[in-house]
């Protein structure tokens, strides 16, 4: 596959997208008056919820935790909460913080996950974006070395930040996850509380994960599989989070 790309400044990627943030970026986003959403997913130690070929990548960006009588690997994403246009877009659809925009914004339209290939049809960029500009991919290989380095940094930040994120979640009382591939649990914490939790954990590096996690599932069938594996499943209606299902209707 050969792919070229040139941003035409349409602003579509800056609307209705929750942009993943590094821990430092999340702290800055909150300090700037923005809202951070926390998205949580996990897979079980027996591999439930994860294709085997993806396990190494998934484990490296996850924290091993307890759930019921078994272990799970929880992945936590801090993201800029953007319903509608990003708060940093001006009237011309240009970014007000372009020089310090988040790492993922710099990487777009490339994918961070090595198991997700770039698919122009899945992006909102207009067709002309893919008809001009420098080559991104030649023969299925990413040729932009600066972009490759940004992707490497983003993946490394996921790995470096995960234990700190888990400790922050513990301070915020976040202990319910979704099963990877089945959905996400989504939290909108108070930004003052989040900033305080980040500062507190960074001042005292986290130790071993604390309280166990539990799973929110999309249906009784998958819940039965998770319970059979020994994990704890929640049954009550959530009060402090939303469940985002990825299951086909």
N, C-alpha and C positions, 0 to 999 in steps of 0.2 A: 504493500500500500504506500502510495505517495500522497502527501497532503501539504498544501500550502495554506497560509492564513495571513490576513491583515485586518486588524480591528478597524471598523468604519465608524465607531463612536455612536452606535445606535442606542446604547444604554440598556438594552434588554437584559443583559447579564447582571445588571445592577438593580433589578426589580424582582421582588418576590423570591429572593434566594437567601437562604441562611448561610452566610459565608463562614466556613471553619476558621478558627483563630488559634494561634499559639497562646500559651498561657500569658505571656507578656502582652500580646495583642489584646487579649480579653481584658486584662487589667486596664490597658489604655482605653479600650472601647467604653468600658464602664465609667472611667474617669472623665471621658468626653461627653457623657450624658447619654450614651447609647444603651440599648438593652441586649444582654447576652442570653441566649437560649442554651440549655444543657441537654444534649441528646445522648441517650444511653442504650447500648445493645450489648449482648453477651452470648457466648456459646459455652456449652458444657464441656467438661474435661474429656468426656467420651466422644466429643466431636459433633454432637447433635447441633444442628444449625449452621454447619460449616462444611463446604466441600473440602476434601482432604488436601487438594493441591493448593488451597488458600491458607492452610493452617499456619505455616511458618510466618507469613506476613501478618496474619491476624494476631497471633500470639505476641509478636514483637511490639505491637501497639496496644496491648491489653494488659490488665493487671489480674493476676491470679487471686481469686477470692473464694470464700465459702458461701454455699447456698444449701441450706438443709444439711443433708448427710454427704454431699458431694462437693466438688470444686467446679468453679466456672471461671471464665476469662472475660472480664468486663472491659469494654472500650467506651470511653467518654469523650464526647466532642463538645467543646465550647465554641459557639458560633454567634456571629452577629445576627440579631433577629431583625429581619427585613421583611415586613409585610407591606407590599407596595414598593415605592422607590426607596433606595438606600438614603439614609439621612444625610449623606455626604454628597449627593448629586445636586448640582446647581440647575438653574433654569435651562441651560443648554445641554443638559444630560452629561455634563463633564464632572469629574471627580474633584472635590475640593481638597482632598488629602492625597492626591496622586503620588506625591513624592514619598509618603509614608503609608501608603495603602497596604492592607494585609498581604501576606505572602501568597495566599491562595488566589487573590485578585491578580497578582503578577503572573501566576502560572496559567490562568485561564487562557485558552479553552482546553489545555491538556488535563488529563486525569492524574490524580495522586495515586490511586490504587493501581498497582501494577497488573492486577487481574481484570481491569476494566479498560478495553481498548478505546482510543479516541474514535467517536462516531459523530461526524458532522451533522447527520440527520437528527441526532439527539440533542443538539445544541440549538439555542434560539437565535444565533447569529444569522443574518440574512445571507442568501446565496452568494452575493458578491464578496463576502468576507473570505470565502473559500476559493475564489477565482483570481486572487491577486496576492501579492506579498511574498515574503521569503518562504522557502520550504521548511516545514516543521518536521516532516517524516519522509524519509527516503528508504524504500525497501523494508518498511516496518520498523525502521530504526530512527529514533529521535536524533536529529542532526544539530539542533540548536543547543550548544553546550552550556550557555548561560541559563537557559530554561531547564536543562537537565540538572544543573546545580541547585536551582530553586526547588525542584521536586525532591532532590536528595535532602535538602534542608527541612522541607516540610515533613517528610517521612521521619527524619531524625527527631524533629520536635515532638511528633506524636509519641515516639518511644521514650524520649527524655521526660516528657510532661506527665505521663500516665499515672505514676504513683502519687504525684502531687495532686492531680485532678481527683483521684480516688479519695485522698485525705480531705480535700476541699468538700467533696460531696458528703463525706461523713459529718463534717462540721455543719453542713446545711441540712442534714437529715435526709439526704437523697440515698435511698437504699433499694429502689425498685427498678429493675431493668426489663427490657424486652429481649426476646430471643433473636439473635442475628438471622436476618432473612425473613422473620415474621413481623418485625416492626421496630419501633423506637419508643422509649418513654421520653417525654419532653417536659422540661422544667423551665419556668421563667422566674428565677430567684430575684429577690430584692437586690438591687445593684450595690447598695451600701453593705449589705451582709456578704455579698460575693466578694467585694473588694477587701473587706476585713478578713474573710476566710483565706483569700489568696495571700494577703500579707502575713497572717498568722502562720500558715503552713510554710511559707518561704523562709520565715524567721527560724523555724524549727523543722528541719527536714523530716518527712514522714517515715515512720517505721513500717512494721507489717500492717496489712489491711486490718481494719477494725471490725465493726459489726457485719454480720453476714448480709448477703443480698437475697432478694426474692424476685420471682419472675411474673410479669404480666403477659399473658398470651392472648392470641386472637380468637381461640376457640377451644372447646373441650377436648378435641382430638389431640391437638399439639400439647395442651396442658397435661393430658394423661401421659404422654411420652416424657415430658419433663419431670413430672412427679415420679414416674417409674424409675427414672435415673437417680432419684434421691434428692432432687432440688426442691426448694420451697416455692410454692405458687401462691400468688395473691388472688383472693376471690372478691374482695370488697370493691366498691366503686371508688376510683381514685379521687382524692380531694386536692392534692397538691401537684398533680402532673396530668398531662394528656397522653393517651396512647395513640401512636400513629401506626396504623396497620399497613403492612406491605403486601398483605395477602390479597390475591385476586378475588374480586367479588363473585 
